[in-house]
Amino acid sequence: MPQTVLITGTRRPYALGFNLVKRYLEHGDRVLASIRRPSEALEKLQLEYPDRLYVLTMDIASTASVNQAAQEAARWTDAVDLIINNATTASADTMKELPDFDLDLIAPAVNVGAVGPIRVLKAFLPLLKKSKMGALVVNISSEAGSIGKCYRTFYLDYGTEKAALNMLTMTMRNYFRNDPNFNIICVHPGWIRTNPDNHEAPLDPYEHAETLRLLFEDRRHDKNGPVFITYEGKPYSW
Ligand SMILES: NC(=O)c1ccc[n+]([C@@H]2O[C@H](COP(=O)([O-])OP(=O)(O)OC[C@H]3O[C@@H](n4cnc5c(N)ncnc54)[C@H](OP(=O)(O)O)[C@@H]3O)[C@@H](O)[C@H]2O)c1
Protein backbone atom coordinates (compact mmCIF):
# COMPACT_ATOMS: atom_id res chain seq x y z
CA MET A 1 0.00 0.00 0.00
CA PRO A 2 1.51 3.40 -0.95
CA GLN A 3 2.29 5.63 2.00
CA THR A 4 2.89 9.34 2.56
CA VAL A 5 6.35 10.20 3.82
CA LEU A 6 7.75 13.49 5.13
CA ILE A 7 11.52 13.85 4.81
CA THR A 8 13.38 16.90 6.12
CA GLY A 9 16.62 18.38 4.78
CA THR A 10 16.27 17.26 1.15
CA ARG A 11 17.92 20.05 -0.86
CA ARG A 12 21.32 18.60 -1.79
CA PRO A 13 21.26 15.95 -4.57
CA TYR A 14 24.28 14.02 -3.23
CA ALA A 15 23.05 13.96 0.38
CA LEU A 16 20.93 11.37 2.18
CA GLY A 17 17.61 13.28 2.33
CA PHE A 18 17.33 13.82 -1.42
CA ASN A 19 18.19 10.19 -2.15
CA LEU A 20 15.57 8.97 0.33
CA VAL A 21 13.04 11.16 -1.52
CA LYS A 22 14.05 9.48 -4.80
CA ARG A 23 13.82 5.98 -3.35
CA TYR A 24 10.33 6.48 -1.86
CA LEU A 25 9.07 8.02 -5.11
CA GLU A 26 10.53 5.15 -7.14
CA HIS A 27 8.78 2.76 -4.76
CA GLY A 28 5.41 4.41 -5.54
CA ASP A 29 4.95 6.43 -2.35
CA ARG A 30 3.89 10.06 -1.91
CA VAL A 31 6.57 12.36 -0.53
CA LEU A 32 6.60 15.69 1.26
CA ALA A 33 10.18 16.88 0.86
CA SER A 34 11.14 19.73 3.15
CA ILE A 35 13.78 22.34 2.37
CA ARG A 36 14.65 25.76 3.73
CA ARG A 37 15.90 27.20 0.43
CA PRO A 38 15.21 26.34 -3.22
CA SER A 39 16.54 23.09 -4.65
CA GLU A 40 17.10 22.76 -8.39
CA ALA A 41 17.41 18.99 -8.01
CA LEU A 42 14.00 18.75 -6.32
CA GLU A 43 12.44 21.02 -8.92
CA LYS A 44 13.61 18.59 -11.63
CA LEU A 45 12.27 15.63 -9.65
CA GLN A 46 8.94 17.38 -9.32
CA LEU A 47 8.58 17.44 -13.12
CA GLU A 48 8.94 13.64 -13.04
CA TYR A 49 6.51 13.13 -10.13
CA PRO A 50 4.10 16.09 -10.23
CA ASP A 51 1.33 14.29 -8.30
CA ARG A 52 3.38 12.41 -5.73
CA LEU A 53 6.05 14.94 -4.72
CA TYR A 54 5.24 18.06 -2.74
CA VAL A 55 8.10 20.41 -1.82
CA LEU A 56 7.55 22.10 1.51
CA THR A 57 9.55 25.04 2.83
CA MET A 58 10.21 24.59 6.55
CA ASP A 59 12.86 25.88 8.94
CA ILE A 60 12.98 23.32 11.73
CA ALA A 61 14.65 25.86 14.04
CA SER A 62 11.40 27.85 14.10
CA THR A 63 8.18 26.62 15.72
CA ALA A 64 6.15 29.12 13.66
CA SER A 65 7.70 27.86 10.41
CA VAL A 66 7.11 24.20 11.29
CA ASN A 67 3.50 24.84 12.35
CA GLN A 68 2.84 26.75 9.14
CA ALA A 69 4.39 23.94 7.07
CA ALA A 70 2.18 21.37 8.83
CA GLN A 71 -0.91 23.41 7.91
CA GLU A 72 0.26 23.61 4.29
CA ALA A 73 0.93 19.85 4.25
CA ALA A 74 -2.61 19.18 5.54
CA ARG A 75 -3.96 20.82 2.39
CA TRP A 76 -2.05 18.28 0.26
CA THR A 77 -2.52 15.10 2.29
CA ASP A 78 -5.00 13.63 4.77
CA ALA A 79 -2.35 11.65 6.62
CA VAL A 80 1.37 11.16 7.09
CA ASP A 81 2.58 7.58 7.64
CA LEU A 82 6.30 8.15 8.08
CA ILE A 83 8.46 11.09 9.12
CA ILE A 84 12.19 10.91 8.51
CA ASN A 85 13.85 13.66 10.52
CA ASN A 86 17.02 13.89 8.45
CA ALA A 87 17.87 17.63 8.63
CA THR A 88 20.72 18.55 10.90
CA THR A 89 23.38 21.17 11.39
CA ALA A 90 26.92 21.66 12.62
CA SER A 91 28.62 24.94 13.36
CA ALA A 92 31.78 26.29 11.75
CA ASP A 93 33.63 25.32 14.96
CA THR A 94 32.55 21.67 14.91
CA MET A 95 36.07 20.29 14.34
CA LYS A 96 37.62 22.53 17.02
CA GLU A 97 38.44 21.62 20.61
CA LEU A 98 37.61 23.51 23.80
CA PRO A 99 40.13 26.40 23.62
CA ASP A 100 39.03 27.43 20.13
CA PHE A 101 35.35 26.46 20.24
CA ASP A 102 32.79 29.24 20.64
CA LEU A 103 30.47 27.58 23.18
CA ASP A 104 27.59 29.86 22.21
CA LEU A 105 27.31 27.78 19.02
CA ILE A 106 26.11 24.68 20.89
CA ALA A 107 22.59 25.82 21.83
CA PRO A 108 21.58 26.86 18.27
CA ALA A 109 22.84 23.48 16.97
CA VAL A 110 20.80 21.63 19.59
CA ASN A 111 17.79 23.75 18.62
CA VAL A 112 18.04 22.47 15.03
CA GLY A 113 19.35 18.94 15.47
CA ALA A 114 17.47 17.80 18.57
CA VAL A 115 14.50 20.12 19.20
CA GLY A 116 13.80 20.47 15.44
CA PRO A 117 12.73 16.83 14.93
CA ILE A 118 10.42 16.95 17.97
CA ARG A 119 8.95 20.25 16.73
CA VAL A 120 8.18 18.45 13.47
CA LEU A 121 6.68 15.47 15.32
CA LYS A 122 4.46 17.74 17.45
CA ALA A 123 3.21 19.85 14.53
CA PHE A 124 2.54 16.84 12.27
CA LEU A 125 0.94 14.71 14.99
CA PRO A 126 -2.64 15.31 13.74
CA LEU A 127 -1.58 13.95 10.32
CA LEU A 128 0.39 11.05 11.86
CA LYS A 129 -2.67 10.08 13.91
CA LYS A 130 -4.63 9.65 10.67
CA SER A 131 -2.19 7.04 9.34
CA LYS A 132 -4.07 3.84 8.53
CA MET A 133 -0.94 1.65 8.39
CA GLY A 134 0.49 2.90 11.72
CA ALA A 135 2.79 5.90 11.92
CA LEU A 136 6.55 5.72 12.27
CA VAL A 137 8.97 8.55 13.12
CA VAL A 138 12.64 7.95 12.29
CA ASN A 139 15.14 10.36 13.77
CA ILE A 140 18.42 10.22 11.88
CA SER A 141 21.00 10.24 14.64
CA SER A 142 24.68 9.27 14.53
CA GLU A 143 27.29 7.22 16.32
CA ALA A 144 28.55 10.69 17.31
CA GLY A 145 25.50 10.95 19.62
CA SER A 146 26.49 7.89 21.65
CA ILE A 147 27.72 8.89 25.12
CA GLY A 148 28.84 5.33 25.89
CA LYS A 149 31.10 5.15 22.85
CA CYS A 150 32.23 8.80 22.78
CA TYR A 151 35.96 9.05 22.04
CA ARG A 152 36.21 12.46 20.34
CA THR A 153 37.52 15.71 21.79
CA PHE A 154 35.66 17.79 19.15
CA TYR A 155 32.04 17.77 17.81
CA LEU A 156 30.97 19.73 20.91
CA ASP A 157 27.89 20.92 19.01
CA TYR A 158 27.13 17.93 16.74
CA GLY A 159 27.74 15.25 19.38
CA THR A 160 25.61 17.13 21.91
CA GLU A 161 22.70 17.64 19.51
CA LYS A 162 22.67 13.95 18.50
CA ALA A 163 22.86 12.79 22.14
CA ALA A 164 19.97 15.13 22.94
CA LEU A 165 18.05 13.80 19.93
CA ASN A 166 18.53 10.26 21.26
CA MET A 167 17.18 11.30 24.67
CA LEU A 168 14.14 12.98 23.11
CA THR A 169 13.53 9.89 20.94
CA MET A 170 13.49 7.62 24.01
CA THR A 171 11.24 10.04 25.90
CA MET A 172 8.79 10.05 22.95
CA ARG A 173 8.97 6.25 22.77
CA ASN A 174 7.89 6.18 26.43
CA TYR A 175 5.16 8.78 25.87
CA PHE A 176 3.60 6.84 22.95
CA ARG A 177 4.20 3.42 24.53
CA ASN A 178 0.50 2.50 24.72
CA ASP A 179 -0.39 3.80 21.26
CA PRO A 180 -0.46 0.75 18.95
CA ASN A 181 -0.44 3.01 15.86
CA PHE A 182 2.71 4.97 16.62
CA ASN A 183 6.36 4.02 16.74
CA ILE A 184 9.62 5.99 16.93
CA ILE A 185 13.29 5.02 16.53
CA CYS A 186 16.63 6.75 16.07
CA VAL A 187 19.19 5.42 13.61
CA HIS A 188 22.91 5.71 13.06
CA PRO A 189 22.83 5.71 9.25
CA GLY A 190 26.50 4.82 8.68
CA TRP A 191 29.25 6.76 6.98
CA ILE A 192 27.83 7.95 3.68
CA ARG A 193 29.47 9.84 0.77
CA THR A 194 27.19 12.86 1.21
CA ASN A 195 29.95 15.29 0.43
CA PRO A 196 31.37 15.37 -3.13
CA ASP A 197 34.88 15.89 -1.71
CA ASN A 198 34.65 12.88 0.60
CA HIS A 199 35.73 9.77 -1.28
CA GLU A 200 36.61 7.85 1.90
CA ALA A 201 33.10 7.12 3.16
CA PRO A 202 32.09 3.59 2.12
CA LEU A 203 28.36 4.10 1.51
CA ASP A 204 26.83 5.52 -1.67
CA PRO A 205 23.86 7.78 -0.79
CA TYR A 206 21.49 6.44 -3.47
CA GLU A 207 22.30 2.77 -2.82
CA HIS A 208 22.22 3.27 0.93
CA ALA A 209 18.89 5.12 0.89
CA GLU A 210 17.27 1.85 -0.24
CA THR A 211 18.91 -0.10 2.61
CA LEU A 212 17.49 2.45 5.04
CA ARG A 213 14.04 2.44 3.39
CA LEU A 214 13.81 -1.34 3.82
CA LEU A 215 15.05 -1.10 7.43
CA PHE A 216 12.38 1.48 8.31
CA GLU A 217 9.62 -0.70 6.84
CA ASP A 218 10.94 -3.65 8.83
CA ARG A 219 10.81 -1.65 12.08
CA ARG A 220 7.46 0.14 11.58
CA HIS A 221 5.55 -1.93 14.14
CA ASP A 222 8.47 -3.14 16.28
CA LYS A 223 7.65 -1.44 19.58
CA ASN A 224 9.64 -3.84 21.71
CA GLY A 225 12.91 -3.85 19.80
CA PRO A 226 15.91 -1.56 20.31
CA VAL A 227 15.26 2.18 19.91
CA PHE A 228 18.74 3.37 18.88
CA ILE A 229 19.90 1.17 16.01
CA THR A 230 22.49 1.03 13.26
CA TYR A 231 21.63 0.86 9.55
CA GLU A 232 22.00 -2.91 9.92
CA GLY A 233 19.23 -2.91 12.51
CA LYS A 234 21.57 -3.74 15.39
CA PRO A 235 21.22 -1.96 18.75
CA TYR A 236 23.76 0.84 19.29
CA SER A 237 25.11 2.00 22.64
CA TRP A 238 23.36 5.09 24.07
N1 LIG B 1 26.87 11.65 6.03
C1 LIG B 1 27.22 10.77 6.98
O1 LIG B 1 28.17 10.00 6.83
C2 LIG B 1 26.42 10.73 8.24
C3 LIG B 1 26.90 9.96 9.32
C4 LIG B 1 26.14 9.90 10.48
C5 LIG B 1 24.95 10.59 10.56
N2 LIG B 1 24.50 11.33 9.50
C6 LIG B 1 23.24 12.03 9.60
O2 LIG B 1 22.47 11.76 8.44
C7 LIG B 1 21.66 12.89 8.11
C8 LIG B 1 21.92 13.33 6.68
O3 LIG B 1 23.29 13.62 6.53
P1 LIG B 1 23.82 14.42 5.28
O4 LIG B 1 25.27 14.40 5.35
O5 LIG B 1 23.11 13.95 4.07
O6 LIG B 1 23.32 15.85 5.73
P2 LIG B 1 23.19 17.24 4.96
O7 LIG B 1 22.97 17.19 3.53
O8 LIG B 1 24.27 18.09 5.46
O9 LIG B 1 21.79 17.57 5.52
C9 LIG B 1 21.51 18.56 6.33
C10 LIG B 1 20.26 19.17 5.73
O10 LIG B 1 19.59 19.78 6.82
C11 LIG B 1 19.16 21.02 6.38
N3 LIG B 1 19.00 21.96 7.49
C12 LIG B 1 19.97 22.53 8.26
N4 LIG B 1 19.41 23.38 9.13
C13 LIG B 1 18.08 23.35 8.90
C14 LIG B 1 16.98 24.03 9.46
N5 LIG B 1 17.13 24.93 10.44
N6 LIG B 1 15.74 23.76 8.98
C15 LIG B 1 15.57 22.87 7.98
N7 LIG B 1 16.58 22.19 7.41
C16 LIG B 1 17.82 22.45 7.86
C17 LIG B 1 20.22 21.53 5.42
O11 LIG B 1 19.63 22.49 4.58
P3 LIG B 1 20.46 23.34 3.51
O12 LIG B 1 20.63 22.38 2.37
O13 LIG B 1 19.56 24.47 3.21
O14 LIG B 1 21.75 23.72 4.15
C18 LIG B 1 20.63 20.25 4.72
O15 LIG B 1 19.91 20.07 3.51
C19 LIG B 1 22.00 13.96 9.13
O16 LIG B 1 21.06 13.91 10.19
C20 LIG B 1 23.37 13.54 9.64
O17 LIG B 1 23.63 14.01 10.93
C21 LIG B 1 25.23 11.42 8.35
The ligand as an SDF file (V2000), in Angstrom:
LIG
                    3D

 48 52  0  0  0  0  0  0  0  0999 V2000
   26.8680   11.6470    6.0300 N   0  0  0  0  0  0  0  0  0  0  0  0
   27.2170   10.7740    6.9760 C   0  0  0  0  0  0  0  0  0  0  0  0
   28.1670   10.0030    6.8300 O   0  0  0  0  0  0  0  0  0  0  0  0
   26.4200   10.7290    8.2450 C   0  0  0  0  0  0  0  0  0  0  0  0
   26.8950    9.9630    9.3170 C   0  0  0  0  0  0  0  0  0  0  0  0
   26.1440    9.9010   10.4840 C   0  0  0  0  0  0  0  0  0  0  0  0
   24.9450   10.5860   10.5570 C   0  0  0  0  0  0  0  0  0  0  0  0
   24.5050   11.3290    9.5030 N   0  0  0  0  0  0  0  0  0  0  0  0
   23.2350   12.0280    9.5980 C   0  0  0  0  0  0  0  0  0  0  0  0
   22.4710   11.7650    8.4360 O   0  0  0  0  0  0  0  0  0  0  0  0
   21.6590   12.8910    8.1070 C   0  0  0  0  0  0  0  0  0  0  0  0
   21.9160   13.3270    6.6770 C   0  0  0  0  0  0  0  0  0  0  0  0
   23.2950   13.6150    6.5300 O   0  0  0  0  0  0  0  0  0  0  0  0
   23.8160   14.4230    5.2800 P   0  0  0  0  0  0  0  0  0  0  0  0
   25.2730   14.4010    5.3540 O   0  0  0  0  0  0  0  0  0  0  0  0
   23.1070   13.9470    4.0680 O   0  0  0  0  0  0  0  0  0  0  0  0
   23.3240   15.8520    5.7260 O   0  0  0  0  0  0  0  0  0  0  0  0
   23.1870   17.2400    4.9620 P   0  0  0  0  0  0  0  0  0  0  0  0
   22.9750   17.1900    3.5330 O   0  0  0  0  0  0  0  0  0  0  0  0
   24.2730   18.0910    5.4650 O   0  0  0  0  0  0  0  0  0  0  0  0
   21.7920   17.5690    5.5150 O   0  0  0  0  0  0  0  0  0  0  0  0
   21.5130   18.5570    6.3280 C   0  0  0  0  0  0  0  0  0  0  0  0
   20.2640   19.1710    5.7330 C   0  0  0  0  0  0  0  0  0  0  0  0
   19.5910   19.7790    6.8170 O   0  0  0  0  0  0  0  0  0  0  0  0
   19.1640   21.0230    6.3760 C   0  0  0  0  0  0  0  0  0  0  0  0
   19.0020   21.9560    7.4910 N   0  0  0  0  0  0  0  0  0  0  0  0
   19.9680   22.5290    8.2620 C   0  0  0  0  0  0  0  0  0  0  0  0
   19.4150   23.3810    9.1340 N   0  0  0  0  0  0  0  0  0  0  0  0
   18.0820   23.3520    8.9020 C   0  0  0  0  0  0  0  0  0  0  0  0
   16.9840   24.0320    9.4620 C   0  0  0  0  0  0  0  0  0  0  0  0
   17.1270   24.9300   10.4440 N   0  0  0  0  0  0  0  0  0  0  0  0
   15.7430   23.7610    8.9840 N   0  0  0  0  0  0  0  0  0  0  0  0
   15.5720   22.8730    7.9850 C   0  0  0  0  0  0  0  0  0  0  0  0
   16.5760   22.1950    7.4080 N   0  0  0  0  0  0  0  0  0  0  0  0
   17.8220   22.4480    7.8610 C   0  0  0  0  0  0  0  0  0  0  0  0
   20.2230   21.5260    5.4180 C   0  0  0  0  0  0  0  0  0  0  0  0
   19.6260   22.4920    4.5830 O   0  0  0  0  0  0  0  0  0  0  0  0
   20.4570   23.3410    3.5080 P   0  0  0  0  0  0  0  0  0  0  0  0
   20.6250   22.3840    2.3720 O   0  0  0  0  0  0  0  0  0  0  0  0
   19.5570   24.4700    3.2120 O   0  0  0  0  0  0  0  0  0  0  0  0
   21.7490   23.7180    4.1550 O   0  0  0  0  0  0  0  0  0  0  0  0
   20.6320   20.2530    4.7160 C   0  0  0  0  0  0  0  0  0  0  0  0
   19.9110   20.0660    3.5120 O   0  0  0  0  0  0  0  0  0  0  0  0
   21.9970   13.9620    9.1290 C   0  0  0  0  0  0  0  0  0  0  0  0
   21.0610   13.9110   10.1900 O   0  0  0  0  0  0  0  0  0  0  0  0
   23.3720   13.5410    9.6360 C   0  0  0  0  0  0  0  0  0  0  0  0
   23.6310   14.0060   10.9290 O   0  0  0  0  0  0  0  0  0  0  0  0
   25.2340   11.4160    8.3510 C   0  0  0  0  0  0  0  0  0  0  0  0
  1  2  1  0
  2  3  2  0
  2  4  1  0
  4  5  1  0
  4 48  2  0
  5  6  2  0
  6  7  1  0
  7  8  2  0
  8  9  1  0
  8 48  1  0
  9 10  1  0
  9 46  1  0
 10 11  1  0
 11 12  1  0
 11 44  1  0
 12 13  1  0
 13 14  1  0
 14 15  2  0
 14 16  1  0
 14 17  1  0
 17 18  1  0
 18 19  2  0
 18 20  1  0
 18 21  1  0
 21 22  1  0
 22 23  1  0
 23 24  1  0
 23 42  1  0
 24 25  1  0
 25 26  1  0
 25 36  1  0
 26 27  1  0
 26 35  1  0
 27 28  2  0
 28 29  1  0
 29 30  1  0
 29 35  2  0
 30 31  1  0
 30 32  2  0
 32 33  1  0
 33 34  2  0
 34 35  1  0
 36 37  1  0
 36 42  1  0
 37 38  1  0
 38 39  2  0
 38 40  1  0
 38 41  1  0
 42 43  1  0
 44 45  1  0
 44 46  1  0
 46 47  1  0
M  CHG  2   8   1  16  -1
M  END
$$$$
